[in-house]
Every structure is written in structure tokens, then in C-alpha cells.
Amino acid sequence: MSEFCLVTGGAGFIGCALSKGLSERFNRVVVVDKMHPQIHSSSERPADLYEQVEFIHADIKDDGVLEDIFKDQLPNVVIHLAAETGTGQSLTEATRHGSENVVGTTRLLDALAAAEHVPHQILLASSRAVYGEGLWKRHSDGALIDPGQRTREQLASHQWDHEGATHVPFAVESTSPRPTSIYGATKLAQEHLLEAWALAFGADVTILRLQNVYGPGQSLINSYTGIVSLFAQMAKRGESIPLYEDGAMLRDFVFIEDVASAFLAAIDERPKQVSRYDVGLGDAAPLSRVADFMVQRYGAPAHHVNAKYRFGDVRHASCRIDDTIKGLPWSPKWSLEQGLSSLCDWIDARVS
């Protein structure tokens, strides 16, 4: 029996980056993607999707889509990428995010159950958004505290940080999930759904909690994701980049090739039962550092701090990756500056 890998939402940024590596590991790779216009400029097969991958333009939530695929062949491995990803957008379009992320996952599991099939492994692209604000260390005594979501009053008064404390990088083993957005809550729901199903049916589930993914191939038309590409395009047009809050928000920017290699390493290693890993560079950078890079690259005006804010955003987001490096044959290879240069080269070749 030939090895078959199904990728939901696989025509997007991560799926395309994965496609060649998957084709080298499986006899057959099928991508199912509904090609949402917020991300894709057309419904045609993406040029970056590896040529040997089969592409199906369809919504996995629609009746019969997965069932028809499973009549032909049952997948040994499923990579679940299909999801809505807008943090701020999710607060005003909660039903859309719940439908795509939660119902999309349950439709996948129902189709597998109806086919009486348990894949060897299911991989989920989860998110650092499941953590929310995470843990902070109190300055006075070094105690770890869980401050929870910043209130409307805090943000309105420009109290960006949790007073008297410093952010602690996220880690699967020590940071309890506490989402601050609908998006984060639906990603955590995906994790719980897959875990419950896997433990009941005996599947191995690998969950990768991704930090801020960026790089060549990222959608240039989706304003709700990809702050790095947004900064690059603004600077390229000669605009001053606006920074929210005080511009000191920390993010862990991880290059797309490092993310793709993490998925492939998880397939090669195939951790048993339900395993979770943080995937990032392991080095947080303030947004101002990314903005300054773009200013220098394009000779744009200096960035400016506008003190605006978004409900649902966390103050800082970074992670420890030492446990991931121990658990998988993987480590990030791209520094932030190397990755930013690669992204800008790619944008320059496509945007006049």
C-alpha cells in the first residue's frame, strides 16, 4: 500500500512551503483548500504548490468532500492546516472563525470515523495565540504570576505592560493556555478535539504551536496576517511604518523554511500519542526592530509610534524551544535579519 498524505488548507503559505518535502516522503499528497479570497487572489492552483501534489479546490466542511477522497484512498498522515487566522478580526467575526476552525476540525474527524480509519499520525498547525498573555515574573520577589487578559481600561490608559513584572517566554510544559482572542480559543479547541479523538481511537497527534511565521510565499493581500510583509510593503512605498502601543511589543518571528522543516521533522520522528511543541526562533524581537530593518532596506521615513491598540492582542509573545529541539530532529536555521532580507528580495521581485 502506498503512503498517502492529506493536507487540509494546504494551498496556503505553510502548505506550499511543505509541499516538496511531503512529495519526497509520500507516494501521494493531496491538498484540499477552499482558496479564500482574503488570502488568495484567485481560485487557481497556486504556482508555489509543488507540481507532484494533487490539488482539490473545495471546502472540507462541505458534505461529501472528504468522503469522496477517502473512497479512493485512506490517508496514512493528515496535516490539518485549514483555519481562519485573524486575531483582531476574530473578535468581530467569531462565527466565521468558529465554523472554519472548530467545525472544520470536527468534519475531518467525522469523515475519518465514518470511513472507520485511524491515520498513523495527525499533525495540527496550532498557534502561540492559545497561550494568551502567558506568565510574567514579578520584580519584587521573582514569583511567577498569570495576569490574564489586559482590560479595556488598561489599554485605554496606555498601561501596556503588567505593572511590576516581566514577560516569561511561553513553553508547553509550564504555560497554561489562556487565549485572549476568539482565534486563540478556536485553535485551543482544535487541539482539544484532536486530543480527545486520538486518545479514543488510538491515533498519534502532533501539535505544533507556531509563533509569528513569515517569509517568501506569504500572502501580500491579507491585512490580518503577516505584519512583517505589511511593514516591508509600506516601507517600499516610502511610507512611515506605524507601530501600535509603544512599539516595544515583543514577537518571536520564525522563518517559513524553519516552520516547514519542523513539520517534516515531526513526520520523520512521529512522536507517540499526543505531543505538543513550541516552534519559533527562540529569540524575541520588538516590532521596532523589524520596522527599523525595513526603513534601512528601503530608505523609508522613520517609523512612528501611534499608541493605537487592538483588543485581543497580547503584549509580548515568545517561546522557549529547548524542549522542541530535544524532542524533534530540528532547530531553526534562519536568523531574523537573514529571513527579513529573503522576504524583501522576494517582495521586490513581485511588487514594483
N, C-alpha and C positions, 0 to 999 in steps of 0.2 A: 504493500500500500504506500503510495507516495505521500510525502509530507505536505500538508496544506495549511496555510496561514491566512486567516481572515482579519482584515483591518477595517474597523468602523471609523468613519470620518478620516479616512486615510489619504484624501486628496489635498489636505491642508499642509501647513508648514512642517509639522513634525513628520507626518506620514510620508511626504515626498522625500524628506531627508533620510528616512528609514528604508525607502523602497528598494534601493540597490542592495543594501546589506541583507534584507529579507530574501530577495531573489537568490542570493548566494547561499542561503540556508534552507530554503524550501523549494520543492518541485513546483509548487503552485502558490501564488499570492494573489488574493482578491481584495480589492479596495472597494468599499461601498461608501458613497458620500453624496449628500443632498445638494452640495455646492451652493451654500447660502450666499446670496448676493452681497451681504455685508463683508464677506471675506473674498469671494471670487468675482472677478469682473465678468465672467461668462460661465456657462454650464458645461463648456467643453472640457475634455480631458486636459489636466494641467501638463504643461511642457516639462516640468521638473519631475513628473512621476516616471519612474524607471520603465523603459519600454516593455520589459517582460511581465510587468504587473498587469493583471486584468482589472479593468475599471468598470464599475456599475454606478450609473447616476441614479440614485434612489435614496429614499429616507428609510432608515431602519425601523422607524415606528410604524410604517405603513404595512397593512396586512399582506402577508404573502411574500414580502421581500426576502427576509432571511429564510423562510421556509423553502422557497424555491432554490436558494443556494444550497441548503442542506439536503435537498433531494438529490442533487448532483454529487455532492461530496461533503463529508463532515470534517470540520477543522480540527487539526491537532493543537493549534495555538490560535488564540484570539487576542488581538491587540485592540483595546477599546479607547479610541481617541475622540469619538463623536461627542461633542459638547459645545454649549454656549459658554463664552469665556469673559464677558464684560462685567467687571466688578461693580462699577458705579451703575451701569445700565441695568444690572440685575435687580436693583432696588426699585426700579420703576417698571420692569418687565419680568416680574417674578414668575408669572405663569409660563412664559416662554422658556425661561431657564429651568423651571421645574419639569416642564414637558420634555425638553431635549435631554437634560442630564439625568433625571430620575426615571421618567417613563421610557426613555431610550434604553436605559440600562435594564429595566425590567422586561422590555420587549426582547432584548437579546437573551436574557436568561429564560424567558418563557419559550422562545424558539428552540433553545438547546434542550430544555426539558421535554418539549413536545417531540423532539427527534430522539429522545432517550439517549442523549450523547453528552459525555463529560470530556471536554478538551483536556489535554495534558497540562496546559497552562493558560491562564488568562492574565493579561497584563493591562493595567489601568494607568493612564496618564492623569494622575491627581495633581494637586496644586498646593503651594505654600499657603494659599488662602484658607485652608482648613484650620490653620493654627490661630488665626486672628492676630491679636497683639502679642500673644505668647507670654513668656516670663520676663520679668525685669528684676534687676538686683538693686536692693535698697542701699543707698550710700552710707547710711548711718551705722548699719550693723552687718551688711553683706547678705541679708536674708533675701531669698527669692520670693517674689510676690507675683500674683496674677491680677493685674489691674483691670482686665476686661476692656470692653469697647469704650473708646473715648466718647464722651457725651456731646450733645449738641451745644451745651453751654461751654464746655471746654474749647471746642473748636471755634465758636463764635468769639470767644475772648482771646483767641490765638495762644492758648496753652497747649502747644504742640506735643511736648513730652509729658510723661507721667512724672510729676514733680518729685525730686529727690531720689531718682532711680535711673538705672542704665539698662538698655535693652540687652537681653541674652539671646544669642542665636538659637533658632529652632533646632530641635532634634527629636526624632521619632520616639526615642526611649524616655525622654524627660519632659517634653512639651505636650500637654494635653490639648487636643483640638478644641477651639472655641471660636468659630467663624464670626466675622463682623459684617458679612455680606450674604445676600441670597446665593450668589455664585459659590462662595465658600461652603455654605450649608449644603448645597446640592452636590458639590464634589465630595464632601464627607459622607453624604447619603449614598453616593455611588460606592464608596469604599465599604460601607456597612452592608449594602445589598450584596455585593460580590462576596464579602466575607461570610455572610450567612448562608448563601447558596453554596459556596465552595466547601464549607465545613459539613453541610448536609449531604452533598453529593460526592465529596472526595476529590475536588479539583485543587490544583496548586494555583494560588493567586499572588501575583507580584504587583505591588502598588508603588509607583514612583511619584513622590511629591516634588514637583518641579518648581524651581524658583523662576525668576524672570528670564524667559527664553528669548533670544534674539539672534539675528544673523541673516545671511542671504537666503532668499526664498520667503521671507516674511511678507505678509500682506501689506501693501502700501496704501490700501484704501479703507482699512478698518481702523477707525479712530478710537475704538475702545480697547485695543490691544496694541502692543508694540511701541512703547514710549520711546525707545531708542531710535527706531526708524522715523518716528514722528519728529524727534529732535533733529535728526540728520536732514530731513526734507525741509524743515523750517530754516535751518542754517544755510542750506544750499540755496534757498530763495532769498537769502540776505535778511532774514527776519531775526529779531531778538527772541531768544527762547524764553518763554515764561516758566518760572518754577513755582509750584504750589507750596503752601505753608511757608517755611523759611528756606527752602532749597536744600536742607540738610537731611531730608528723609533718606534712610539707607535702604539699598536694594542689593540683592545678590544676582548679578547678571551672568547667565550661563549661556555659552555659545551653542548654537544648534548642533554642530557636529559632536560636541561633548554629550548633548542630550541623546542624540541618535545612538552614540556608542554605548550609553548607559542601558538603553533598551536592548540592544544587541547582546551586551554582556549579561543581562538578566535572562535572555533566552538561552544563551550558551551555558550559563550556570544553573538555571532552573531551580531556584530556591524552593524548598518544600513548604506545603501548607500555605498560610497567609503571611507574606513578608512585605514589610514597608521600608522604603529607602528615601532619604533626602538626596535630591540631585541639584547641585548648584556648583558655583565656583569655590565656595567656602571662604569667600572674601567679600565683604560688603563694601559698597561704594556709595557716597552721597550722590544724589541726582545732579548736583552742581558739577561733579567731576565729569560726568558724561556730557553735560551741556558745554563745559569748557573745552572738551576734546573737539566737539563739533564746531565751536566758534573758531578754534585754531585751524581746523581742517579746511573750513570754507571761507575764512576771513570775515565771518559774520559779526554783527554787533554783539557786545557782551550780553550775557543772559540777564534777566531781571527777575526779582522775586516779587510776586504779586499778592502773596498772603491768601490766595484762594485755597479752598479745600473741598474734598469730596467726602460725603458720608459713605462709610463702608471701607474707606482706605485705612490701612494701618500705618502707624508712624514709621516703624522700621520692620524690615523683613530680610533675614539672612539665615543661614543654616550651617550646622556642622556636618561635614561629610566623612569624618574618620570612620564611622561605622559602615557607611556605604562602601568605602574603599576596602575595608576588611571583608565585607560580605560579598562583594562582586569583583570580578576581574576588570576593574575600571578605575580611572581617575581623570579629572579634567585636564586637557592639554592646552587650551587656549586662554591666554591672559586677556584681561578686559581690553587693553589697548590693541592687541592683535585682532581680537574679534571685531572691535569697532572699525578698525581700518578695513577689514574684509567686507563688512557690511557696507561701508561707504563706497568702496570700489564697485560693489555690486549695484548699488543705487545709481552711481554715476554712469554706469553703462546702460541704464534703463530710463533715467529721468533727465531730461535736458535742462 
